[in-house]
Amino acid sequence: MEAKAYLNYVRISPRKVSIVLDLIRNKPVDYAMAILKHTPKAACEDLQKLLKSAMANAENNHNMDVSKLYIAECSVSQGPILKRIRPRAQGRAYRIDKKTSHITLVLKEKE
């Protein structure tokens, strides 16, 4: 039995999110929540909300015990890129890519 939660079109680069996901992979949910709370990264705030959502899904939809949950899988993939233009000298234009992410979190119960 597993509980999933998704967070799509987050306005943060997947590279920045994957750094934080590596910290919490295969950890118990309470320990992972503590890591997210005390890590000074931009992705932590969104991941905290996602973890709370996954825990609520596990408890309410699948009748799982929250104290036995751990993060079985977590992944991030690239979403669509928002393309913006920055004016530069002599009439030139530089393109700025604003990247987005799709984050997936899967929780399972320890036997």
C-alpha positions as MATLAB code, in Angstrom:
seq = 'MEAKAYLNYVRISPRKVSIVLDLIRNKPVDYAMAILKHTPKAACEDLQKLLKSAMANAENNHNMDVSKLYIAECSVSQGPILKRIRPRAQGRAYRIDKKTSHITLVLKEKE';
ca = [
       0.000    0.000    0.000;
       1.330    3.418   -0.905;
       0.154    7.027   -0.744;
       1.138    9.535   -3.410;
       1.143   13.304   -3.693;
       2.014   15.446   -6.697;
       3.047   19.063   -7.026;
       3.014   20.330  -10.614;
       4.221   23.539  -12.262;
       6.274   24.720   -9.261;
       8.274   27.824  -10.221;
      11.657   26.463   -9.136;
      14.390   24.706  -11.076;
      14.355   20.876  -10.872;
      18.076   20.954  -10.107;
      17.437   22.921   -6.900;
      14.610   20.590   -5.855;
      16.615   17.399   -6.431;
      19.282   18.535   -3.929;
      16.670   18.630   -1.162;
      14.962   15.407   -2.304;
      18.269   13.561   -1.921;
      18.317   14.610    1.747;
      14.921   13.111    2.591;
      14.804    9.988    0.385;
      14.126    6.736    2.368;
      13.697    8.631    5.666;
      10.768    8.359    8.130;
       8.254   11.168    7.622;
       8.794   12.852   10.997;
      12.580   12.904   10.446;
      12.120   14.176    6.875;
       9.829   16.943    8.119;
      12.507   18.036   10.619;
      15.134   18.066    7.842;
      12.895   20.220    5.627;
      12.149   22.601    8.498;
      15.826   23.283    9.249;
      17.335   23.268    5.746;
      17.778   26.767    4.269;
      16.847   25.947    0.663;
      14.145   27.504   -1.504;
      12.532   24.145   -2.306;
      11.966   23.184    1.351;
       8.794   25.227    1.806;
       7.026   23.597   -1.157;
       8.274   20.125   -0.192;
       6.984   20.551    3.367;
       3.492   21.255    2.037;
       3.744   18.286   -0.319;
       4.865   15.950    2.484;
       1.973   17.076    4.695;
      -0.408   16.423    1.805;
       1.024   12.935    1.219;
       0.720   12.149    4.945;
      -2.927   13.291    4.930;
      -3.598   11.153    1.837;
      -2.073    8.121    3.562;
      -4.096    8.626    6.732;
      -7.470    9.544    5.235;
      -7.578    7.681    1.912;
      -5.582    4.517    2.684;
      -6.020    4.146    6.495;
      -2.250    3.937    7.026;
      -0.501    4.533   10.357;
       1.320    7.897   10.160;
       3.986    6.867   12.697;
       5.137    3.986   10.438;
       5.358    5.971    7.190;
       8.572    6.610    5.288;
       9.422    8.271    1.975;
       9.718    5.345   -0.439;
      10.169    7.323   -3.656;
      10.608   10.987   -4.469;
      11.372   12.413   -7.864;
      11.373   15.644   -9.785;
      11.020   16.208  -13.508;
      11.164   19.346  -15.594;
       7.961   21.164  -16.417;
       7.438   23.731  -19.172;
       9.941   26.588  -19.392;
       8.669   30.171  -19.252;
      10.695   32.159  -21.770;
      11.368   35.827  -21.031;
      13.423   38.493  -22.820;
      15.967   40.814  -21.155;
      17.000   43.908  -23.129;
      20.765   44.333  -23.562;
      23.133   46.848  -25.099;
      22.859   47.985  -28.734;
      19.348   46.657  -29.271;
      20.154   43.052  -28.499;
      18.001   40.760  -26.377;
      19.029   37.941  -24.049;
      16.612   35.158  -23.288;
      15.923   34.190  -19.679;
      14.495   30.711  -19.059;
      12.303   30.433  -15.975;
      12.189   26.721  -15.259;
       9.323   24.825  -13.613;
       9.187   21.448  -11.859;
       6.829   18.521  -11.379;
       7.469   16.814   -8.008;
       6.221   13.357   -6.975;
       6.301   11.932   -3.436;
       5.404    8.323   -2.543;
       4.956    7.177    1.060;
       4.883    3.559    2.236;
       4.347    1.869    5.578;
       7.177    0.024    7.304;
       6.356   -3.577    8.177;
];
